[in-house]
Amino acid sequence: MGADRDGAKAQATKKAQATTGDSTGSDPWKVAFAVLLVVSLVCVVTWVLLGSRLLVVREVAVSGLDRVSQEEVVAAVAVDTGTPLIRVDLDHGRDRAESLDLVESATVTRGWPATLRVEVVERRPLLAIRVGEEYRLVDGDGVRIEDSPSRPGTHPLVRVTGEIEGNEAVRAAADIVEQAPDSLIAQIQLIDATDTDQITVELGDGSLVEWGDAHGTSDKSDVLRVLMREHPPEEGRVYDVGTPDLAIVR
């Protein structure tokens, strides 16, 4: 009977081992099915993205426009309707949009499922420059935004020498306009930047600001406001803020 018990135990052990092997082993058909399923899903996704008509450019949506027309931007980006959205070169589209004269920067993104989005930041006029009998409105790079037969009251006049576009003096004057507070900008009549190291600012009441170079605009603006509060502007008054720590009034 002892032998029978030993034989029964051996059979039970073999059966347990066989059961364990079945549960932990890999069924080759299941593995093949899983691989086939993954490959099929990859093929379907690839086809949807690249080959189907489901995710293609059907619209180019442009935002941020004022002076530039949507047609100009769409033509510049040059992405044909029906192009798979995934294949659009976003950086190339951005560069083409920024090649437009009045576009300062652009961002191109995909708007799934079928829209290419172009967000434009246009150049904005900061200064007015006398050109012949007219006034040219330019941005900080001297790029012409528009021309006006009369002097615009909302943009300070700037005096420079040489070519306007890319002019260092225009950039210096624009830095002042961009960083100075609106309350001061409203009083500026003329920025004489013919010498970028000795910029002068003429105010509407006849007073003059000796600005020095275009560096430290924020500090110079703060000091100037204090000086103007303590010594109100008047005809012939001069504020020297070229060195903010040693600013004086004459």
Buried (B, 14 or more C-beta within 10 A) or exposed (E): EEEEEEEEEEEEEEEEEEEEEEEEEEEEEEEEEEEEEEEEEEEEEEEBBEEEEEBBBBEBEBEBBEBBEBEBBBEBBEBEEEEBBEEBEBEEBBBBBBEBEBBBEBBBBBEEEBBBBBBBEBBEBBBBBEEEEEBBBBBBBBBBBEEEEEEBEEBBBBBBEEEBEEBEBBBBBBBBBEBBEEEBBEBBBBBBBEEBEEBBBBBEEEBBBBBBBBEBBEBBBBBBBEBBEEEEBEEEBEBBBBEBEEBEEE
